[in-house]
Every structure is written in structure tokens, then in C-alpha cells.
């Protein structure tokens, strides 16, 4: 598949510079960047952030689960 995009001049120059510095062809650099972005997006979509995973709560605050019996059941939605 071939795709043509218009890049802003500053981004074009940055890509050319980075390809030259890395000694790889420009199309290879662009493919690597796209693959990296897709992989990162997939991982972010499938995982909670580290802030959420590391949350330990407040020691003096009752656990949310202790209120579970007091929650009202979900109401039935009216269709019409």
C-alpha cells in the first residue's frame, strides 16, 4: 500500500535529520515510528495507568466495598 501525506516543513526536516543521524532510510524511520505508535496505543488501551495500579487508598477511610449493601439496584430503563 502506498500513502501520500503532506508534512509541515519543520516535521519533514526533523525526520530527514533523524534518518541521517540514525543512518537509516527515511521510509524505514517513518515505518518504525508508526509501528511504535501503534504498539504504544494498543498497550495504553489495554492497561490501567500506573497511577491507578499503584493507588493504595486512604488508611482511615472505609473500603468502598463496605458500602455495597447500601447501594440501590440499577433502575429499569423506559424503552418509550
PyMOL Python script that loads the backbone (N, CA, C, O; Angstrom):
from pymol import cmd

cmd.read_pdbstr("""\
ATOM      1  N   UNK A   1       0.847  -1.170   0.000  1.00  0.00           N
ATOM      2  CA  UNK A   1       0.000   0.000   0.000  1.00  0.00           C
ATOM      3  C   UNK A   1       0.894   1.236   0.000  1.00  0.00           C
ATOM      4  O   UNK A   1       1.940   1.265   0.648  1.00  0.00           O
ATOM      5  N   UNK A   2       0.471   2.226  -0.719  1.00  0.00           N
ATOM      6  CA  UNK A   2       1.220   3.473  -0.741  1.00  0.00           C
ATOM      7  C   UNK A   2       0.304   4.588  -0.274  1.00  0.00           C
ATOM      8  O   UNK A   2      -0.832   4.701  -0.735  1.00  0.00           O
ATOM      9  N   UNK A   3       0.794   5.406   0.637  1.00  0.00           N
ATOM     10  CA  UNK A   3       0.038   6.533   1.181  1.00  0.00           C
ATOM     11  C   UNK A   3       0.884   7.787   1.018  1.00  0.00           C
ATOM     12  O   UNK A   3       2.085   7.774   1.285  1.00  0.00           O
ATOM     13  N   UNK A   4       0.263   8.849   0.587  1.00  0.00           N
ATOM     14  CA  UNK A   4       0.956  10.125   0.437  1.00  0.00           C
ATOM     15  C   UNK A   4       0.379  11.097   1.459  1.00  0.00           C
ATOM     16  O   UNK A   4      -0.837  11.268   1.547  1.00  0.00           O
ATOM     17  N   UNK A   5       1.255  11.729   2.227  1.00  0.00           N
ATOM     18  CA  UNK A   5       0.809  12.731   3.195  1.00  0.00           C
ATOM     19  C   UNK A   5       1.644  13.999   3.018  1.00  0.00           C
ATOM     20  O   UNK A   5       2.791  13.953   2.574  1.00  0.00           O
ATOM     21  N   UNK A   6       1.046  15.110   3.372  1.00  0.00           N
ATOM     22  CA  UNK A   6       1.756  16.387   3.351  1.00  0.00           C
ATOM     23  C   UNK A   6       2.227  16.683   4.768  1.00  0.00           C
ATOM     24  O   UNK A   6       1.422  16.784   5.693  1.00  0.00           O
ATOM     25  N   UNK A   7       3.530  16.818   4.927  1.00  0.00           N
ATOM     26  CA  UNK A   7       4.106  17.113   6.229  1.00  0.00           C
ATOM     27  C   UNK A   7       4.444  18.591   6.342  1.00  0.00           C
ATOM     28  O   UNK A   7       4.842  19.211   5.356  1.00  0.00           O
ATOM     29  N   UNK A   8       4.293  19.158   7.519  1.00  0.00           N
ATOM     30  CA  UNK A   8       4.775  20.516   7.715  1.00  0.00           C
ATOM     31  C   UNK A   8       6.296  20.528   7.511  1.00  0.00           C
ATOM     32  O   UNK A   8       6.973  19.550   7.826  1.00  0.00           O
ATOM     33  N   UNK A   9       6.822  21.618   6.993  1.00  0.00           N
ATOM     34  CA  UNK A   9       8.267  21.679   6.709  1.00  0.00           C
ATOM     35  C   UNK A   9       9.153  21.356   7.905  1.00  0.00           C
ATOM     36  O   UNK A   9      10.183  20.701   7.752  1.00  0.00           O
ATOM     37  N   UNK A  10       8.764  21.809   9.095  1.00  0.00           N
ATOM     38  CA  UNK A  10       9.613  21.552  10.263  1.00  0.00           C
ATOM     39  C   UNK A  10       9.650  20.062  10.602  1.00  0.00           C
ATOM     40  O   UNK A  10      10.703  19.547  10.978  1.00  0.00           O
ATOM     41  N   UNK A  11       8.527  19.362  10.478  1.00  0.00           N
ATOM     42  CA  UNK A  11       8.493  17.926  10.745  1.00  0.00           C
ATOM     43  C   UNK A  11       9.285  17.165   9.686  1.00  0.00           C
ATOM     44  O   UNK A  11       9.999  16.212   9.999  1.00  0.00           O
ATOM     45  N   UNK A  12       9.155  17.582   8.460  1.00  0.00           N
ATOM     46  CA  UNK A  12       9.918  16.956   7.377  1.00  0.00           C
ATOM     47  C   UNK A  12      11.418  17.061   7.649  1.00  0.00           C
ATOM     48  O   UNK A  12      12.153  16.083   7.517  1.00  0.00           O
ATOM     49  N   UNK A  13      11.857  18.252   8.027  1.00  0.00           N
ATOM     50  CA  UNK A  13      13.285  18.451   8.300  1.00  0.00           C
ATOM     51  C   UNK A  13      13.740  17.628   9.503  1.00  0.00           C
ATOM     52  O   UNK A  13      14.838  17.072   9.496  1.00  0.00           O
ATOM     53  N   UNK A  14      12.903  17.549  10.532  1.00  0.00           N
ATOM     54  CA  UNK A  14      13.238  16.738  11.701  1.00  0.00           C
ATOM     55  C   UNK A  14      13.385  15.263  11.329  1.00  0.00           C
ATOM     56  O   UNK A  14      14.312  14.595  11.786  1.00  0.00           O
ATOM     57  N   UNK A  15      12.476  14.762  10.506  1.00  0.00           N
ATOM     58  CA  UNK A  15      12.541  13.368  10.080  1.00  0.00           C
ATOM     59  C   UNK A  15      13.784  13.097   9.246  1.00  0.00           C
ATOM     60  O   UNK A  15      14.472  12.097   9.449  1.00  0.00           O
ATOM     61  N   UNK A  16      14.068  13.989   8.309  1.00  0.00           N
ATOM     62  CA  UNK A  16      15.255  13.832   7.469  1.00  0.00           C
ATOM     63  C   UNK A  16      16.513  13.851   8.330  1.00  0.00           C
ATOM     64  O   UNK A  16      17.411  13.029   8.148  1.00  0.00           O
ATOM     65  N   UNK A  17      16.573  14.786   9.263  1.00  0.00           N
ATOM     66  CA  UNK A  17      17.732  14.891  10.151  1.00  0.00           C
ATOM     67  C   UNK A  17      17.902  13.617  10.981  1.00  0.00           C
ATOM     68  O   UNK A  17      19.008  13.090  11.100  1.00  0.00           O
ATOM     69  N   UNK A  18      16.802  13.128  11.553  1.00  0.00           N
ATOM     70  CA  UNK A  18      16.885  11.928  12.392  1.00  0.00           C
ATOM     71  C   UNK A  18      17.275  10.703  11.563  1.00  0.00           C
ATOM     72  O   UNK A  18      18.053   9.868  12.024  1.00  0.00           O
ATOM     73  N   UNK A  19      16.746  10.591  10.353  1.00  0.00           N
ATOM     74  CA  UNK A  19      17.103   9.467   9.476  1.00  0.00           C
ATOM     75  C   UNK A  19      18.589   9.517   9.137  1.00  0.00           C
ATOM     76  O   UNK A  19      19.265   8.488   9.125  1.00  0.00           O
ATOM     77  N   UNK A  20      19.087  10.705   8.866  1.00  0.00           N
ATOM     78  CA  UNK A  20      20.505  10.860   8.552  1.00  0.00           C
ATOM     79  C   UNK A  20      21.369  10.501   9.756  1.00  0.00           C
ATOM     80  O   UNK A  20      22.366   9.792   9.624  1.00  0.00           O
ATOM     81  N   UNK A  21      20.981  10.992  10.928  1.00  0.00           N
ATOM     82  CA  UNK A  21      21.733  10.710  12.148  1.00  0.00           C
ATOM     83  C   UNK A  21      21.728   9.218  12.473  1.00  0.00           C
ATOM     84  O   UNK A  21      22.731   8.677  12.940  1.00  0.00           O
ATOM     85  N   UNK A  22      20.591   8.551  12.223  1.00  0.00           N
ATOM     86  CA  UNK A  22      20.462   7.120  12.526  1.00  0.00           C
ATOM     87  C   UNK A  22      21.010   6.245  11.408  1.00  0.00           C
ATOM     88  O   UNK A  22      21.127   5.030  11.565  1.00  0.00           O
ATOM     89  N   UNK A  23      21.347   6.865  10.278  1.00  0.00           N
ATOM     90  CA  UNK A  23      21.871   6.152   9.115  1.00  0.00           C
ATOM     91  C   UNK A  23      20.899   5.084   8.605  1.00  0.00           C
ATOM     92  O   UNK A  23      21.291   3.966   8.268  1.00  0.00           O
ATOM     93  N   UNK A  24      19.613   5.467   8.559  1.00  0.00           N
ATOM     94  CA  UNK A  24      18.594   4.572   8.000  1.00  0.00           C
ATOM     95  C   UNK A  24      17.774   5.365   6.984  1.00  0.00           C
ATOM     96  O   UNK A  24      17.673   6.587   7.084  1.00  0.00           O
ATOM     97  N   UNK A  25      17.193   4.675   6.013  1.00  0.00           N
ATOM     98  CA  UNK A  25      16.377   5.381   5.019  1.00  0.00           C
ATOM     99  C   UNK A  25      15.157   6.041   5.671  1.00  0.00           C
ATOM    100  O   UNK A  25      14.610   5.536   6.652  1.00  0.00           O
ATOM    101  N   UNK A  26      14.752   7.153   5.117  1.00  0.00           N
ATOM    102  CA  UNK A  26      13.612   7.901   5.652  1.00  0.00           C
ATOM    103  C   UNK A  26      12.341   7.045   5.728  1.00  0.00           C
ATOM    104  O   UNK A  26      11.665   7.080   6.756  1.00  0.00           O
ATOM    105  N   UNK A  27      11.985   6.279   4.687  1.00  0.00           N
ATOM    106  CA  UNK A  27      10.782   5.441   4.795  1.00  0.00           C
ATOM    107  C   UNK A  27      10.858   4.435   5.946  1.00  0.00           C
ATOM    108  O   UNK A  27       9.846   4.150   6.586  1.00  0.00           O
ATOM    109  N   UNK A  28      12.041   3.903   6.210  1.00  0.00           N
ATOM    110  CA  UNK A  28      12.216   2.955   7.319  1.00  0.00           C
ATOM    111  C   UNK A  28      11.981   3.650   8.650  1.00  0.00           C
ATOM    112  O   UNK A  28      11.334   3.094   9.537  1.00  0.00           O
ATOM    113  N   UNK A  29      12.500   4.851   8.794  1.00  0.00           N
ATOM    114  CA  UNK A  29      12.297   5.623  10.018  1.00  0.00           C
ATOM    115  C   UNK A  29      10.817   5.887  10.253  1.00  0.00           C
ATOM    116  O   UNK A  29      10.327   5.741  11.373  1.00  0.00           O
ATOM    117  N   UNK A  30      10.114   6.270   9.210  1.00  0.00           N
ATOM    118  CA  UNK A  30       8.681   6.559   9.331  1.00  0.00           C
ATOM    119  C   UNK A  30       7.912   5.297   9.698  1.00  0.00           C
ATOM    120  O   UNK A  30       7.021   5.346  10.546  1.00  0.00           O
ATOM    121  N   UNK A  31       8.241   4.164   9.073  1.00  0.00           N
ATOM    122  CA  UNK A  31       7.581   2.896   9.418  1.00  0.00           C
ATOM    123  C   UNK A  31       7.840   2.516  10.872  1.00  0.00           C
ATOM    124  O   UNK A  31       6.929   2.070  11.569  1.00  0.00           O
ATOM    125  N   UNK A  32       9.063   2.689  11.325  1.00  0.00           N
ATOM    126  CA  UNK A  32       9.386   2.377  12.717  1.00  0.00           C
ATOM    127  C   UNK A  32       8.571   3.249  13.675  1.00  0.00           C
ATOM    128  O   UNK A  32       8.052   2.762  14.679  1.00  0.00           O
ATOM    129  N   UNK A  33       8.466   4.527  13.361  1.00  0.00           N
ATOM    130  CA  UNK A  33       7.707   5.452  14.211  1.00  0.00           C
ATOM    131  C   UNK A  33       6.227   5.068  14.247  1.00  0.00           C
ATOM    132  O   UNK A  33       5.603   5.095  15.307  1.00  0.00           O
ATOM    133  N   UNK A  34       5.669   4.714  13.096  1.00  0.00           N
ATOM    134  CA  UNK A  34       4.268   4.305  13.045  1.00  0.00           C
ATOM    135  C   UNK A  34       4.035   3.020  13.840  1.00  0.00           C
ATOM    136  O   UNK A  34       3.064   2.917  14.589  1.00  0.00           O
ATOM    137  N   UNK A  35       4.919   2.052  13.677  1.00  0.00           N
ATOM    138  CA  UNK A  35       4.774   0.788  14.419  1.00  0.00           C
ATOM    139  C   UNK A  35       4.882   1.020  15.926  1.00  0.00           C
ATOM    140  O   UNK A  35       4.123   0.443  16.705  1.00  0.00           O
ATOM    141  N   UNK A  36       5.823   1.861  16.328  1.00  0.00           N
ATOM    142  CA  UNK A  36       5.985   2.186  17.753  1.00  0.00           C
ATOM    143  C   UNK A  36       4.721   2.846  18.299  1.00  0.00           C
ATOM    144  O   UNK A  36       4.268   2.519  19.396  1.00  0.00           O
ATOM    145  N   UNK A  37       4.158   3.772  17.532  1.00  0.00           N
ATOM    146  CA  UNK A  37       2.945   4.471  17.967  1.00  0.00           C
ATOM    147  C   UNK A  37       1.775   3.513  18.094  1.00  0.00           C
ATOM    148  O   UNK A  37       1.009   3.597  19.054  1.00  0.00           O
ATOM    149  N   UNK A  38       1.626   2.612  17.150  1.00  0.00           N
ATOM    150  CA  UNK A  38       0.520   1.648  17.194  1.00  0.00           C
ATOM    151  C   UNK A  38       0.679   0.721  18.389  1.00  0.00           C
ATOM    152  O   UNK A  38      -0.301   0.449  19.082  1.00  0.00           O
ATOM    153  N   UNK A  39       1.880   0.231  18.648  1.00  0.00           N
ATOM    154  CA  UNK A  39       2.118  -0.650  19.786  1.00  0.00           C
ATOM    155  C   UNK A  39       1.830   0.075  21.099  1.00  0.00           C
ATOM    156  O   UNK A  39       1.199  -0.489  21.993  1.00  0.00           O
ATOM    157  N   UNK A  40       2.286   1.315  21.217  1.00  0.00           N
ATOM    158  CA  UNK A  40       2.054   2.102  22.427  1.00  0.00           C
ATOM    159  C   UNK A  40       0.571   2.332  22.630  1.00  0.00           C
ATOM    160  O   UNK A  40       0.073   2.224  23.751  1.00  0.00           O
ATOM    161  N   UNK A  41      -0.141   2.649  21.558  1.00  0.00           N
ATOM    162  CA  UNK A  41      -1.581   2.884  21.660  1.00  0.00           C
ATOM    163  C   UNK A  41      -2.305   1.628  22.099  1.00  0.00           C
ATOM    164  O   UNK A  41      -3.225   1.700  22.915  1.00  0.00           O
ATOM    165  N   UNK A  42      -1.907   0.473  21.571  1.00  0.00           N
ATOM    166  CA  UNK A  42      -2.534  -0.795  21.961  1.00  0.00           C
ATOM    167  C   UNK A  42      -2.291  -1.078  23.435  1.00  0.00           C
ATOM    168  O   UNK A  42      -3.208  -1.484  24.149  1.00  0.00           O
ATOM    169  N   UNK A  43      -1.072  -0.869  23.895  1.00  0.00           N
ATOM    170  CA  UNK A  43      -0.749  -1.144  25.292  1.00  0.00           C
ATOM    171  C   UNK A  43      -1.507  -0.200  26.212  1.00  0.00           C
ATOM    172  O   UNK A  43      -2.015  -0.622  27.251  1.00  0.00           O
ATOM    173  N   UNK A  44      -1.590   1.074  25.841  1.00  0.00           N
ATOM    174  CA  UNK A  44      -2.296   2.043  26.673  1.00  0.00           C
ATOM    175  C   UNK A  44      -3.779   1.742  26.731  1.00  0.00           C
ATOM    176  O   UNK A  44      -4.411   1.944  27.768  1.00  0.00           O
ATOM    177  N   UNK A  45      -4.339   1.267  25.643  1.00  0.00           N
ATOM    178  CA  UNK A  45      -5.766   0.964  25.607  1.00  0.00           C
ATOM    179  C   UNK A  45      -6.101  -0.263  26.437  1.00  0.00           C
ATOM    180  O   UNK A  45      -7.237  -0.401  26.892  1.00  0.00           O
ATOM    181  N   UNK A  46      -5.149  -1.153  26.646  1.00  0.00           N
ATOM    182  CA  UNK A  46      -5.410  -2.402  27.349  1.00  0.00           C
ATOM    183  C   UNK A  46      -4.950  -2.400  28.800  1.00  0.00           C
ATOM    184  O   UNK A  46      -5.100  -3.414  29.483  1.00  0.00           O
ATOM    185  N   UNK A  47      -4.404  -1.312  29.286  1.00  0.00           N
ATOM    186  CA  UNK A  47      -3.856  -1.312  30.630  1.00  0.00           C
ATOM    187  C   UNK A  47      -4.290  -0.072  31.395  1.00  0.00           C
ATOM    188  O   UNK A  47      -4.454   1.006  30.825  1.00  0.00           O
ATOM    189  N   UNK A  48      -4.472  -0.246  32.693  1.00  0.00           N
ATOM    190  CA  UNK A  48      -4.699   0.899  33.567  1.00  0.00           C
ATOM    191  C   UNK A  48      -3.371   1.629  33.716  1.00  0.00           C
ATOM    192  O   UNK A  48      -2.305   1.020  33.628  1.00  0.00           O
ATOM    193  N   UNK A  49      -3.442   2.930  33.940  1.00  0.00           N
ATOM    194  CA  UNK A  49      -2.213   3.690  34.126  1.00  0.00           C
ATOM    195  C   UNK A  49      -1.551   3.291  35.442  1.00  0.00           C
ATOM    196  O   UNK A  49      -2.199   2.745  36.335  1.00  0.00           O
ATOM    197  N   UNK A  50      -0.269   3.567  35.548  1.00  0.00           N
ATOM    198  CA  UNK A  50       0.494   3.220  36.744  1.00  0.00           C
ATOM    199  C   UNK A  50      -0.052   3.934  37.975  1.00  0.00           C
ATOM    200  O   UNK A  50       0.006   3.396  39.081  1.00  0.00           O
ATOM    201  N   UNK A  51      -0.579   5.138  37.791  1.00  0.00           N
ATOM    202  CA  UNK A  51      -1.152   5.891  38.915  1.00  0.00           C
ATOM    203  C   UNK A  51      -2.322   5.112  39.522  1.00  0.00           C
ATOM    204  O   UNK A  51      -2.444   5.022  40.744  1.00  0.00           O
ATOM    205  N   UNK A  52      -3.172   4.557  38.674  1.00  0.00           N
ATOM    206  CA  UNK A  52      -4.327   3.790  39.154  1.00  0.00           C
ATOM    207  C   UNK A  52      -3.863   2.483  39.790  1.00  0.00           C
ATOM    208  O   UNK A  52      -4.330   2.117  40.868  1.00  0.00           O
ATOM    209  N   UNK A  53      -2.955   1.785  39.131  1.00  0.00           N
ATOM    210  CA  UNK A  53      -2.497   0.491  39.637  1.00  0.00           C
ATOM    211  C   UNK A  53      -1.769   0.607  40.972  1.00  0.00           C
ATOM    212  O   UNK A  53      -1.807  -0.325  41.776  1.00  0.00           O
ATOM    213  N   UNK A  54      -1.116   1.721  41.217  1.00  0.00           N
ATOM    214  CA  UNK A  54      -0.343   1.870  42.455  1.00  0.00           C
ATOM    215  C   UNK A  54      -1.155   2.527  43.586  1.00  0.00           C
ATOM    216  O   UNK A  54      -0.633   2.719  44.684  1.00  0.00           O
ATOM    217  N   UNK A  55      -2.415   2.867  43.328  1.00  0.00           N
ATOM    218  CA  UNK A  55      -3.230   3.537  44.345  1.00  0.00           C
ATOM    219  C   UNK A  55      -3.468   2.610  45.530  1.00  0.00           C
ATOM    220  O   UNK A  55      -3.903   1.472  45.353  1.00  0.00           O
ATOM    221  N   UNK A  56      -3.190   3.083  46.718  1.00  0.00           N
ATOM    222  CA  UNK A  56      -3.352   2.269  47.920  1.00  0.00           C
ATOM    223  C   UNK A  56      -4.513   2.723  48.792  1.00  0.00           C
ATOM    224  O   UNK A  56      -4.811   2.081  49.799  1.00  0.00           O
ATOM    225  N   UNK A  57      -5.160   3.796  48.435  1.00  0.00           N
ATOM    226  CA  UNK A  57      -6.294   4.259  49.229  1.00  0.00           C
ATOM    227  C   UNK A  57      -5.856   5.077  50.423  1.00  0.00           C
ATOM    228  O   UNK A  57      -4.672   5.363  50.603  1.00  0.00           O
ATOM    229  N   UNK A  58      -6.829   5.447  51.234  1.00  0.00           N
ATOM    230  CA  UNK A  58      -6.571   6.220  52.441  1.00  0.00           C
ATOM    231  C   UNK A  58      -6.815   5.291  53.627  1.00  0.00           C
ATOM    232  O   UNK A  58      -7.922   4.773  53.771  1.00  0.00           O
ATOM    233  N   UNK A  59      -5.829   5.068  54.466  1.00  0.00           N
ATOM    234  CA  UNK A  59      -5.952   4.065  55.532  1.00  0.00           C
ATOM    235  C   UNK A  59      -7.145   4.289  56.474  1.00  0.00           C
ATOM    236  O   UNK A  59      -7.756   3.319  56.921  1.00  0.00           O
ATOM    237  N   UNK A  60      -7.488   5.551  56.783  1.00  0.00           N
ATOM    238  CA  UNK A  60      -8.562   5.829  57.734  1.00  0.00           C
ATOM    239  C   UNK A  60      -9.945   5.819  57.095  1.00  0.00           C
ATOM    240  O   UNK A  60     -10.950   5.933  57.796  1.00  0.00           O
ATOM    241  N   UNK A  61     -10.004   5.686  55.788  1.00  0.00           N
ATOM    242  CA  UNK A  61     -11.289   5.747  55.080  1.00  0.00           C
ATOM    243  C   UNK A  61     -11.828   4.338  54.876  1.00  0.00           C
ATOM    244  O   UNK A  61     -11.074   3.453  54.470  1.00  0.00           O
ATOM    245  N   UNK A  62     -13.129   4.099  55.148  1.00  0.00           N
ATOM    246  CA  UNK A  62     -13.678   2.746  54.959  1.00  0.00           C
ATOM    247  C   UNK A  62     -13.571   2.303  53.495  1.00  0.00           C
ATOM    248  O   UNK A  62     -13.670   3.115  52.576  1.00  0.00           O
ATOM    249  N   UNK A  63     -13.374   1.037  53.309  1.00  0.00           N
ATOM    250  CA  UNK A  63     -13.290   0.489  51.953  1.00  0.00           C
ATOM    251  C   UNK A  63     -14.629   0.666  51.242  1.00  0.00           C
ATOM    252  O   UNK A  63     -15.687   0.567  51.862  1.00  0.00           O
ATOM    253  N   UNK A  64     -14.573   0.926  49.942  1.00  0.00           N
ATOM    254  CA  UNK A  64     -15.792   1.121  49.167  1.00  0.00           C
ATOM    255  C   UNK A  64     -16.714  -0.095  49.281  1.00  0.00           C
ATOM    256  O   UNK A  64     -17.934   0.052  49.355  1.00  0.00           O
ATOM    257  N   UNK A  65     -16.134  -1.283  49.295  1.00  0.00           N
ATOM    258  CA  UNK A  65     -16.930  -2.496  49.347  1.00  0.00           C
ATOM    259  C   UNK A  65     -17.808  -2.561  50.593  1.00  0.00           C
ATOM    260  O   UNK A  65     -18.831  -3.244  50.584  1.00  0.00           O
ATOM    261  N   UNK A  66     -17.432  -1.869  51.656  1.00  0.00           N
ATOM    262  CA  UNK A  66     -18.236  -1.897  52.876  1.00  0.00           C
ATOM    263  C   UNK A  66     -19.585  -1.206  52.676  1.00  0.00           C
ATOM    264  O   UNK A  66     -20.499  -1.409  53.476  1.00  0.00           O
ATOM    265  N   UNK A  67     -19.727  -0.404  51.640  1.00  0.00           N
ATOM    266  CA  UNK A  67     -20.988   0.283  51.353  1.00  0.00           C
ATOM    267  C   UNK A  67     -21.836  -0.452  50.317  1.00  0.00           C
ATOM    268  O   UNK A  67     -22.942  -0.015  50.000  1.00  0.00           O
ATOM    269  N   UNK A  68     -21.334  -1.545  49.798  1.00  0.00           N
ATOM    270  CA  UNK A  68     -22.003  -2.232  48.696  1.00  0.00           C
ATOM    271  C   UNK A  68     -23.453  -2.601  49.029  1.00  0.00           C
ATOM    272  O   UNK A  68     -24.321  -2.468  48.166  1.00  0.00           O
ATOM    273  N   UNK A  69     -23.739  -3.053  50.233  1.00  0.00           N
ATOM    274  CA  UNK A  69     -25.099  -3.453  50.601  1.00  0.00           C
ATOM    275  C   UNK A  69     -26.068  -2.271  50.627  1.00  0.00           C
ATOM    276  O   UNK A  69     -27.278  -2.463  50.511  1.00  0.00           O
ATOM    277  N   UNK A  70     -25.547  -1.051  50.778  1.00  0.00           N
ATOM    278  CA  UNK A  70     -26.399   0.132  50.837  1.00  0.00           C
ATOM    279  C   UNK A  70     -26.711   0.709  49.455  1.00  0.00           C
ATOM    280  O   UNK A  70     -27.549   1.603  49.338  1.00  0.00           O
ATOM    281  N   UNK A  71     -26.063   0.220  48.431  1.00  0.00           N
ATOM    282  CA  UNK A  71     -26.288   0.741  47.084  1.00  0.00           C
ATOM    283  C   UNK A  71     -27.643   0.285  46.555  1.00  0.00           C
ATOM    284  O   UNK A  71     -28.067  -0.847  46.785  1.00  0.00           O
ATOM    285  N   UNK A  72     -28.305   1.172  45.854  1.00  0.00           N
ATOM    286  CA  UNK A  72     -29.576   0.827  45.237  1.00  0.00           C
ATOM    287  C   UNK A  72     -29.334   0.028  43.959  1.00  0.00           C
ATOM    288  O   UNK A  72     -28.363   0.280  43.245  1.00  0.00           O
ATOM    289  N   UNK A  73     -30.200  -0.924  43.670  1.00  0.00           N
ATOM    290  CA  UNK A  73     -30.034  -1.663  42.420  1.00  0.00           C
ATOM    291  C   UNK A  73     -30.302  -0.723  41.240  1.00  0.00           C
ATOM    292  O   UNK A  73     -31.033   0.258  41.381  1.00  0.00           O
ATOM    293  N   UNK A  74     -29.724  -1.016  40.101  1.00  0.00           N
ATOM    294  CA  UNK A  74     -29.970  -0.150  38.942  1.00  0.00           C
ATOM    295  C   UNK A  74     -31.436  -0.182  38.546  1.00  0.00           C
ATOM    296  O   UNK A  74     -32.075  -1.234  38.561  1.00  0.00           O
ATOM    297  N   UNK A  75     -31.957   0.979  38.193  1.00  0.00           N
ATOM    298  CA  UNK A  75     -33.352   1.062  37.762  1.00  0.00           C
ATOM    299  C   UNK A  75     -33.540   0.541  36.355  1.00  0.00           C
ATOM    300  O   UNK A  75     -32.601   0.533  35.559  1.00  0.00           O
ATOM    301  N   UNK A  76     -34.731   0.113  36.049  1.00  0.00           N
ATOM    302  CA  UNK A  76     -35.015  -0.342  34.688  1.00  0.00           C
ATOM    303  C   UNK A  76     -35.262   0.863  33.813  1.00  0.00           C
ATOM    304  O   UNK A  76     -35.973   1.791  34.198  1.00  0.00           O
ATOM    305  N   UNK A  77     -34.673   0.843  32.640  1.00  0.00           N
ATOM    306  CA  UNK A  77     -34.835   1.967  31.721  1.00  0.00           C
ATOM    307  C   UNK A  77     -36.151   1.847  30.983  1.00  0.00           C
ATOM    308  O   UNK A  77     -36.575   0.759  30.594  1.00  0.00           O
ATOM    309  N   UNK A  78     -36.786   2.988  30.799  1.00  0.00           N
ATOM    310  CA  UNK A  78     -38.004   3.007  29.993  1.00  0.00           C
ATOM    311  C   UNK A  78     -37.625   2.982  28.532  1.00  0.00           C
ATOM    312  O   UNK A  78     -36.755   3.732  28.089  1.00  0.00           O
ATOM    313  N   UNK A  79     -38.286   2.110  27.783  1.00  0.00           N
ATOM    314  CA  UNK A  79     -37.957   1.996  26.364  1.00  0.00           C
ATOM    315  C   UNK A  79     -38.652   3.060  25.531  1.00  0.00           C
ATOM    316  O   UNK A  79     -38.126   3.467  24.496  1.00  0.00           O
ATOM    317  N   UNK A  80     -39.809   3.513  25.955  1.00  0.00           N
ATOM    318  CA  UNK A  80     -40.549   4.512  25.155  1.00  0.00           C
ATOM    319  C   UNK A  80     -41.069   5.607  26.044  1.00  0.00           C
ATOM    320  O   UNK A  80     -41.715   6.538  25.563  1.00  0.00           O
TER     321      UNK A  80
END
""", "prot")
cmd.dss("prot")
cmd.show_as("cartoon", "prot")
cmd.util.cbc("prot")
cmd.orient("prot")
